[in-house]
């Protein structure tokens, strides 16, 4: 019977690189070199951990699994896993394979290299499948959401970007929300400014360059006659909500306030309400943003304080108190506002967000924390207050 030997070019290549009677370390080293030369980086990751397992005397099957790693080797194996993932992720990144690189850097909690790479990627005139993959990694896989929103805005338009921002903002860091909000405010402001300017110029051909929206609106109520509007009002509505993430020093804050003034001039049926305490949407947001910008913060605090007093039930009061205290923290007024809001927020303890206990300790208001602890019969908060004193 005739038999034929199957040809395996990759294994033949591996054998050719091995010395006669190779050691285990020789075989593993040549395996890694071969995989690296072939840019078979996923298997290279396996091979790197095979080498670690071999050195530890562990089974070589399922090399990336922690299931059969004894306790005395667990930390060393974890460290090796992180190092191997970082090396392989870097190889993918240097080859421009962003999605594969992100799989490794995300696993080990090191997004910085991916974010830096995404920052350098230019936005094409016509996005292709490769760029869509980059957008997916940046935006929907969370590698760099703020930059992903910028990609989406430039390639898929405002509507898609507003929707994505609304869906993803809870996953974003404060810095990411601030950067994305600033971008959206600039975009909506520039679009609205250009549209209003064109309409004004039909009656007044000569306008000063770079005239603001506030200046364009002054004395021109006719711009809103018969329910007229100059931008998609849902985009305007959403962007003003995003603007509450801005910082006091952001130049876009002044633009957001002007957008509120524009929104307040729209026909009532075009002014969509928001959730408490922003149900009087443009009025409430203007108070919040103006106070944040340092423009009559007393009026802003007073507005939300009155809303708190007028709120009909406890859940509404708690929501308004939280917004009021958030504003007060951001403008340095927490101590004076806390006395009026403590009873509503004293039981709010989010490990990843607002903590009444933490706020009281940070402000040195441990007496206020102790009072709330007694009211709530909270022995843990009471003990923290006493120890913090």
N, C-alpha and C positions, 0 to 999 in steps of 0.2 A: 504494500500500500504506500503510495506516495504521500508525503506530508510536506507542508510548506510552513515556514516560520514567518509569523506576522512581523511586519516592519513597524518600528516605533521610533520616528526620528528624534523625538524629544528625549526618550530614554537613551537612545544611541548617543546623542550629544552629551548627556549626563555621564555616561560610562566613559566616553573619550576623555573627559576632564578629570577623571578619578585616577589616583596613583594605583599601582598594583597593591593588592591587599589593603584597601583603604580602611582607616579607623572609622568609628561612628562619627567622630567630630569632622573628619574629612568629608564623609558622605553628606552630612547636614550642611557644611559650609558650601560645598559645591552645589547642593540643591538650592540654597538661597541665592547663590550667584547666578545660577541658571535662570531662576524665576525672575530675578531682578533684571537680567539682560533681556528677557522676553517680555518684561513689563507685565508679568502676571502677578500683580501686586496683592490681589486677594489671597492667592495661594502662598505668596511670600509671607503674609501675616501668619498663616497657619504654620509655615515652616519655621518661623522665628520662635513661635511658642512650642513647637515640637522640640527645638533645641533646648529650651528652658526645661521642658518636662524630662528630656533625656538626662540633663544634668542633675535633676532632682530625683531621678529613678522612678518617675511616674509613667503610667501607660501613655502611649503615643497617640492612641485613637482619640478622636474628638479633642484635638489639641487646644482649642480655645475655651473649652468648658471648665467651669470651676467645680462641677459636681463631684469629681473624684480627686480633688486636691486636699490632702490632709491639712489639719489646722496649723501645724507648724510650718507649712510651706505657703499658706494662703496669702499672707501679705507680700512675700517675695514674688509669688506668681502674679498677684494683682499689679505690682510695680512693673514687672516685665510686660504684662499685658498693655499697660498704659504706654510704656516706652515703644513697644512694637506698633501700637495703633498710631502713635504720633509720627513714627518714621514712615509708615506706609501711607498715612494720610498726607504727609508732606510730599511723598513721591507722586501720588495722584494729583495733588495740587500743582506741582511743578509741570506735570503733563497736561494741565488744563482740564482735568476731569473733576470738576467742582462737586458734582453730586456724590461721586464715590469718595472724594476727600472728606466731604461733610459727614458721611456715614461714620467715619472713624473719629473725627474731632468731636462730633456730637456725643458719641458714646463715652468719651473720656472727659466731657465737659470743658472743652477748650475751644470756644468758638472764635477766638481773636484772630487766628491766622486766616480763617475763612472770611471773616468780616473785612479784614484788611484787603484780601484779594478781591472781594466783591466791590469794594470802594474804587478799585482801579479799573473796573470793567466799563468801557464806554457804552453809551446807549445808541444802538444802531438806528438808522433811518427806517429800515424795514426789518422788524424782528423776524427771526427764523426759528426753527425748531430748537436749535442749540441755545438761543437766547431765552426762549420760553422755559427751557429747563433751568437756566440760571434764575429766572424770575421765580420759578416754583421753589427752588432751594432757598432763595433769599426770603421769600414772602411766606409761602405756605408751610415750609418746613422749619421756618423760624431762624434761619442762619443770620439774617440781617434785615429785619422787617422794615425799618425806616427806608433803607436803600431800595428794598423790593417795592415799596409803595411808590418811590420815585420812578423806578423802572416802569411800573404799571401806569403811572400818570402820563409819562412821555410816550408810551407805546399803545395804550389801550384807552386813554381818556379819563376824564374826571369821574364819570358815573361809576365805572368799575373800581376806581380808586377809593371813592367815598364808601362804596359797599364793602370793600376789603378792609379799609380802616375801621369801619364800624364793627366788623366781625372779629378783628384781630387785636383791638386795642387792649383788651384785658390780658393778652399774652405778652404785651410789650412792656419794656422797662419805662420808667419815668422819662429817661433821656430820649428813648426812641419815640415815645408819644409826643414829647416836646418838639423834637426835630420834624416829625411828620406833620404835626399841627401847624408849625410855622410854614412848611411847604404848602399846605392846603390853603392857609389864609392868604399867602402871597398869590397863589394861583387864582383863587376866587376874586380877590381884590383886583388883580390886574385885569381879569376878564370883565368884571363889572365896570371898572373904571373906563375901559376902552369902549364898552357898549354905551354907557351913559354919555361919554364924550361925543361919540358919533351922533347921538340924538340931539344933544345940545347944539352941536355945530350946524345942524340943519336950520337953526334959527339964529345962531350967533357964530359965524364962520371963524372968527379969530379968538382963539383961547390961548392962555399962557401954557407953556409946556409943563407937563407933569402936574397939572392941577389935580388936587385930591378929590376923592369922592365927596367929602364934606363940602368942599368949595363948589363942586358941580351941582350939588343938591340945593344949596342955599338960594332961597327965593324962587325955586322952580318946582312948585307943587304940581304943575301941569305934567311933569314927567310921570306922575302916577294916575293921571286922569283915566277914567273908565277901566280901572283895574289893571293898568299897564304895569309891566315888570320887565326887567332887563337881564335876568339870569335865571337859571333853573332854581326855583325857590327851595326845592328839597336839598340841593347841593349847598345852598346858602345856610339853610337850617342846620344841616349836619356839621358844616365847617365851623359855625359859631360854637357848637357844642365841643368840637375838638379843641377850639381855642382856649378852653379853660385849662388845658395842660401847659399853656405858655408860662414862661417866667417873667417876672416884673421887668427885667432888662431887655426882653426881646422886642425888637422894633416892630414886629408883626402885631404886637398887642394893640398899638394905636390903630392899625388897620382893622383889626377885629372889632374894635369899638365903633369905628365908622361903618362897618358892615351891620352892626346892631342897629345903628341909627337909620340905615337904609331899610332894614327889615321892618322897623317900627313904622315906616311910612307906607308900607305896602297895604293894599286892600285887606281888610280883616280875614276874608276867606283864603288869602294866601299866607296868613301867619299861622303856621301849624303850632299847636301847643306842645309843650314838653312835659316831662314828669316833674312832680314836685321836687324842689321849690322853683322849678323853671317852667311852670305852666304858663305864666305870663312871659313867654319865651324871650323876646327881644329886650323887654324891660329888665327882667331878672338877670339875664346874661350881661347886659350893659352894666348893671350895678356891680356884678361880680368882677368883670374885667376891668372896669374903671377903678375899683378899690385895689385890685391887684397892681394896677399901673401907678397907684399913689394919687389918683385923681379923686379927691373927696372920699377917702376910705370910711369916714364916719357915716356918710350917707349909705354906703354899701352895707356896713354892719347893721345900721338901723333898719334898712329894708328887710334883711333876712331875719332880724330879731322880731320885727313886727309879724312877718310870716309865721314865725315860730309861735308867737302868742295867739295868732288867729287860727292855727291849725286845728282841725276838728277832732282828731283822734291821735292816740299814742304813736302808732306806726308812722303817721305823717310827721309828728313832732320829732321823732327820732331821726328821720331822714333829713329834715330841715336842719336840725341841730348838728348833724354830721357835716353838712355842707357849710354851715356857718363856722364851725370849728376849723374845718379845712381852710377856709378863707382866712380866718384869724391867724392860724399857724403861719400861713404864707406871707402875711403882712406884719408879723410880729405883735399880734394883739391877743394871743392865746390866753394869757393870764386873766385879762378882764372879761373875756367871753366865756371862759370855762365855768365861772360861777353860775351863769344862766343856762348852760347847756349840760352840766355834769349829770343832772338827774335823768337826762334822756340818753346819754351815751356811756354811762358808767359801767354798763355790762357788755360793752363792745370790746372784744378781745380777739382780733384776727391775727393769727401767727404770722401771716404774710402781708398784713395791712395795718389798719388803725388799732392802736391799743390804748385804752384810757389809762391803764396802770402805767404804761411806759411814758405817756405824755405827762402825767402828774409828777412822776419821778424826775423826768428831764427838766421840768419847769420848777422843781423844788417845792411843789404844792402837795407835799405829803399829807398835810392836814386835810386837804380836800379829798385825797384818796382815802384817808381813814374814815371821813364822814360818809363817803359813798359806800365803803366796805360795810359799815355798821348798818346803813339803810338796806343794803342787799344781803346782809348776813353772810358776807363773803370772807371766810377766815383766811384764805390765801392772800387776798388783797390787803386785809388788815395786817397780816404779818409782814408783807412787803413794805407797807407804809411805816410800820414801827421800826423795822430794820433800816429803812432808808433815812429815817430821821436821825 
